[in-house]
Amino acid sequence: MKDNLETDIRRSRSQEGVRMASTKGRKRPVKLPEGYETLQEVIDRVENEHIRRTLELTNWNLQKTSRVLDIARNTLKAKIKKYEIG
C-alpha cells in the first residue's frame, strides 16, 4: 500500500506542468504539447471573441446581439456569464 502511494506521488510530481486532455470517452488521458489548444478551447475562445465584438457592434443591446448571433437572449446571457464578459 505504501509503495503504491509513493509511486502515485512520484508519478503526479513528474507530470507537473504537463497539460492533460479530458478523458471523456477515452480510457487514458492524453498528454498535450505545450501551447496546444483542444477543440473545445478553440471553440470557447472564438465564441467569446465573437460575442464581445457583436456586443460592441450593437452597443451592448442584448436583444439586437441575440438576433445577430441567432441565439436566444437567455442563451446570450448565459454565455456572457460563462465568459465573464462585461
N, C-alpha and C positions, 0 to 999 in steps of 0.2 A: 504494500500500500504506500509506504513512504517513498519507495523508488519511483512509483508511478507519479506521485505528486511532484517529486523533484524533476522528473522528465517533463511533465506538463509545464512547470515553471520555466525550465530551460528553453523549451520549445516556444513559449509565449514571448520570452525575452529576445530570442533570436529573430522573431518576426516583428519586433518593434520598428515602426517606420515603414512597414510594408503594408500597402493597401490591399484589402481582400474584397473581391466582388461578393455580392449577396449569394447565398446558397439556394435561392428559390429554384426548385426543380432540379437541382444538381445534388450529387452525393457528396462532393467535396468542394470547398471554396476554391476560387481561382485567384492566384496572385496577379496583381495588375502592375504593369510597368509604371514608373514614376511619371506623373503628368497625364496619364491615360484617363479618359472620361468614359464611364459606362454610357450606354444608350439613354438610360433614364436621366443621368446627369446632363447630357446634351439637350434632351427634350426639355427638362426643367429650366436650363439656362436660356434657351431660345424662347420658351414660353414667357418667362419672366421679362426678358428684354422687350418682346413684342407687346406685352400688356403695358409695360411702362411707356413705350413710345405711343401707343394708341391712347392711353390716358392723357398724355401731354398734348396730343393732336386734338383731343376733344375737350381740352381744358378741364379734365377730371369729371366730366359729366358721365356718370356710371351708366345711365340709360343709353346714351349715344355709343359709349365704348362697348357695351354688351351687344348692341346692334351691329357695330362694325366687326366685332370678333365673332358674331353669330353664336353667342352663348347666352344662357340665362343670366340675369342680373345677380341672382343669388350665387351662381357658379363663379361669376366675376368677383363677387365679394369674398368668396371662399379662397380664390386664388390670390387676391390681394393680401389676405391674412396669411396664407401659406408662405408667400414670398416676402412678407413683411414690407410691402410697398406702401409708401406714404408715411 
